[in-house]
Amino acid sequence: ADNYAATRYPIILVHGLTGTDR
């Protein structure tokens, strides 16, 4: 299952939009 990638992409996108790189 690509659950890891599926949950990884949105997180990166949100962090990029918010400008947070935690």
PQR file with spaces between the fields and no chain letter, atoms N, CA, C, O and H, PARSE charges and radii, in Angstrom:
ATOM       1  N    ALA     1       0.839   -1.207    0.000 -0.4000 1.5000
ATOM       2  CA   ALA     1       0.000    0.000    0.000 -0.0000 2.0000
ATOM       3  C    ALA     1       0.877    1.262    0.000  0.5500 1.7000
ATOM       4  O    ALA     1       1.921    1.309    0.651 -0.5500 1.4000
ATOM       5  N    ASP     2       0.435    2.266   -0.734 -0.4000 1.5000
ATOM       6  CA   ASP     2       1.192    3.517   -0.818 -0.0000 2.0000
ATOM       7  C    ASP     2       0.654    4.535    0.175  0.5500 1.7000
ATOM       8  O    ASP     2       0.551    5.726   -0.120 -0.5500 1.4000
ATOM       9  H    ASP     2      -0.413    2.228   -1.262  0.4000 1.0000
ATOM      10  N    ASN     3       0.317    4.042    1.349 -0.4000 1.5000
ATOM      11  CA   ASN     3      -0.236    4.918    2.380 -0.0000 2.0000
ATOM      12  C    ASN     3       0.787    5.977    2.776  0.5500 1.7000
ATOM      13  O    ASN     3       0.434    7.125    3.046 -0.5500 1.4000
ATOM      14  H    ASN     3       0.401    3.074    1.588  0.4000 1.0000
ATOM      15  N    TYR     4       2.057    5.581    2.807 -0.4000 1.5000
ATOM      16  CA   TYR     4       3.129    6.491    3.194 -0.0000 2.0000
ATOM      17  C    TYR     4       3.211    7.671    2.229  0.5500 1.7000
ATOM      18  O    TYR     4       3.209    8.831    2.641 -0.5500 1.4000
ATOM      19  H    TYR     4       2.344    4.649    2.587  0.4000 1.0000
ATOM      20  N    ALA     5       3.280    7.357    0.953 -0.4000 1.5000
ATOM      21  CA   ALA     5       3.373    8.403   -0.066 -0.0000 2.0000
ATOM      22  C    ALA     5       2.094    9.234   -0.105  0.5500 1.7000
ATOM      23  O    ALA     5       2.133   10.450   -0.291 -0.5500 1.4000
ATOM      24  H    ALA     5       3.281    6.415    0.618  0.4000 1.0000
ATOM      25  N    ALA     6       0.969    8.559    0.072 -0.4000 1.5000
ATOM      26  CA   ALA     6      -0.329    9.234    0.017 -0.0000 2.0000
ATOM      27  C    ALA     6      -0.457   10.270    1.128  0.5500 1.7000
ATOM      28  O    ALA     6      -1.079   11.317    0.946 -0.5500 1.4000
ATOM      29  H    ALA     6       0.938    7.571    0.223  0.4000 1.0000
ATOM      30  N    THR     7       0.134    9.969    2.273 -0.4000 1.5000
ATOM      31  CA   THR     7       0.051   10.896    3.404 -0.0000 2.0000
ATOM      32  C    THR     7       1.223   11.868    3.394  0.5500 1.7000
ATOM      33  O    THR     7       1.177   12.917    4.035 -0.5500 1.4000
ATOM      34  H    THR     7       0.639    9.119    2.421  0.4000 1.0000
ATOM      35  N    ARG     8       2.273   11.510    2.660 -0.4000 1.5000
ATOM      36  CA   ARG     8       3.478   12.336    2.608 -0.0000 2.0000
ATOM      37  C    ARG     8       3.282   13.550    1.697  0.5500 1.7000
ATOM      38  O    ARG     8       3.661   14.667    2.048 -0.5500 1.4000
ATOM      39  H    ARG     8       2.310   10.657    2.139  0.4000 1.0000
ATOM      40  N    TYR     9       2.688   13.319    0.529 -0.4000 1.5000
ATOM      41  CA   TYR     9       2.505   14.397   -0.441 -0.0000 2.0000
ATOM      42  C    TYR     9       1.707   15.577    0.105  0.5500 1.7000
ATOM      43  O    TYR     9       2.183   16.710    0.034 -0.5500 1.4000
ATOM      44  H    TYR     9       2.380   12.411    0.244  0.4000 1.0000
ATOM      45  N    PRO    10       0.517   15.351    0.644 -0.5600 1.5000
ATOM      46  CA   PRO    10      -0.299   16.455    1.178  0.2800 2.0000
ATOM      47  C    PRO    10       0.412   17.223    2.278  0.5500 1.7000
ATOM      48  O    PRO    10       0.267   18.441    2.387 -0.5500 1.4000
ATOM      49  N    ILE    11       1.181   16.511    3.093 -0.4000 1.5000
ATOM      50  CA   ILE    11       1.914   17.156    4.182 -0.0000 2.0000
ATOM      51  C    ILE    11       2.951   18.116    3.616  0.5500 1.7000
ATOM      52  O    ILE    11       3.096   19.240    4.097 -0.5500 1.4000
ATOM      53  H    ILE    11       1.298   15.522    3.004  0.4000 1.0000
ATOM      54  N    ILE    12       3.672   17.666    2.589 -0.4000 1.5000
ATOM      55  CA   ILE    12       4.695   18.509    1.971 -0.0000 2.0000
ATOM      56  C    ILE    12       4.045   19.734    1.331  0.5500 1.7000
ATOM      57  O    ILE    12       4.562   20.847    1.430 -0.5500 1.4000
ATOM      58  H    ILE    12       3.555   16.753    2.199  0.4000 1.0000
ATOM      59  N    LEU    13       2.916   19.516    0.680 -0.4000 1.5000
ATOM      60  CA   LEU    13       2.209   20.607    0.009 -0.0000 2.0000
ATOM      61  C    LEU    13       1.736   21.643    1.016  0.5500 1.7000
ATOM      62  O    LEU    13       1.893   22.844    0.797 -0.5500 1.4000
ATOM      63  H    LEU    13       2.496   18.611    0.600  0.4000 1.0000
ATOM      64  N    VAL    14       1.163   21.184    2.109 -0.4000 1.5000
ATOM      65  CA   VAL    14       0.662   22.087    3.145 -0.0000 2.0000
ATOM      66  C    VAL    14       1.809   22.866    3.764  0.5500 1.7000
ATOM      67  O    VAL    14       1.701   24.073    3.977 -0.5500 1.4000
ATOM      68  H    VAL    14       1.036   20.209    2.287  0.4000 1.0000
ATOM      69  N    HIS    15       2.905   22.179    4.053 -0.4000 1.5000
ATOM      70  CA   HIS    15       4.066   22.831    4.658 -0.0000 2.0000
ATOM      71  C    HIS    15       4.639   23.878    3.716  0.5500 1.7000
ATOM      72  O    HIS    15       5.097   24.937    4.146 -0.5500 1.4000
ATOM      73  H    HIS    15       2.993   21.198    3.880  0.4000 1.0000
ATOM      74  N    GLY    16       4.607   23.567    2.422 -0.4000 1.5000
ATOM      75  CA   GLY    16       5.130   24.501    1.431 -0.0000 2.0000
ATOM      76  C    GLY    16       4.257   25.745    1.354  0.5500 1.7000
ATOM      77  O    GLY    16       4.764   26.858    1.209 -0.5500 1.4000
ATOM      78  H    GLY    16       4.234   22.707    2.073  0.4000 1.0000
ATOM      79  N    LEU    17       2.955   25.557    1.450 -0.4000 1.5000
ATOM      80  CA   LEU    17       2.020   26.674    1.359 -0.0000 2.0000
ATOM      81  C    LEU    17       2.090   27.544    2.608  0.5500 1.7000
ATOM      82  O    LEU    17       2.026   28.771    2.527 -0.5500 1.4000
ATOM      83  H    LEU    17       2.544   24.653    1.567  0.4000 1.0000
ATOM      84  N    THR    18       2.221   26.899    3.762 -0.4000 1.5000
ATOM      85  CA   THR    18       2.254   27.635    5.023 -0.0000 2.0000
ATOM      86  C    THR    18       3.644   28.198    5.283  0.5500 1.7000
ATOM      87  O    THR    18       3.813   29.119    6.082 -0.5500 1.4000
ATOM      88  H    THR    18       2.273   25.902    3.829  0.4000 1.0000
ATOM      89  N    GLY    19       4.646   27.631    4.592 -0.4000 1.5000
ATOM      90  CA   GLY    19       6.015   28.096    4.779 -0.0000 2.0000
ATOM      91  C    GLY    19       6.654   27.458    5.992  0.5500 1.7000
ATOM      92  O    GLY    19       7.655   27.960    6.503 -0.5500 1.4000
ATOM      93  H    GLY    19       4.509   26.883    3.943  0.4000 1.0000
ATOM      94  N    THR    20       6.085   26.346    6.464 -0.4000 1.5000
ATOM      95  CA   THR    20       6.630   25.651    7.626 -0.0000 2.0000
ATOM      96  C    THR    20       7.409   24.435    7.167  0.5500 1.7000
ATOM      97  O    THR    20       6.931   23.651    6.347 -0.5500 1.4000
ATOM      98  H    THR    20       5.272   25.938    6.049  0.4000 1.0000
ATOM      99  N    ASP    21       8.615   24.283    7.703 -0.4000 1.5000
ATOM     100  CA   ASP    21       9.470   23.173    7.285 -0.0000 2.0000
ATOM     101  C    ASP    21       9.900   22.371    8.505  0.5500 1.7000
ATOM     102  O    ASP    21      11.081   22.071    8.684 -0.5500 1.4000
ATOM     103  H    ASP    21       9.003   24.920    8.369  0.4000 1.0000
ATOM     104  N    ARG    22       8.932   22.031    9.334 -0.4000 1.5000
ATOM     105  CA   ARG    22       9.254   21.264   10.536 -0.0000 2.0000
ATOM     106  C    ARG    22       9.531   19.818   10.147  0.5500 1.7000
ATOM     107  O    ARG    22       9.824   18.992   11.011 -0.5500 1.4000
ATOM     108  H    ARG    22       7.973   22.275    9.188  0.4000 1.0000
